[in-house]
Amino acid sequence: MVHYCAVKCCNNGTNNRKDLACISFPKNRLLRKRWSDFCCRSDKKFKDLNNPKICSPHFMPKDIRTTLNGI
């Protein structure tokens, strides 16, 4: 499945960057709101996403925790 980054003006997706990790928004409502604000998107397409993701280049390496199942 192809995933795209939800951040405004970011063209990263797993179709054009095989090394890319896409991290799902957190379940916590407050954190989810902060992530949504970071994306700077208000268009309908973004609002309709049921599982938005942000690509790994928007994170510091220390912020990404890798598990046995992936990120």
ABEGO torsion letter per residue (X at the ends): XBBBBABBGBABBAAABAABBBBBBBABAAAAAAAAAAAGBABAAAAABABBBBBAAABBAAABBBBAAEX
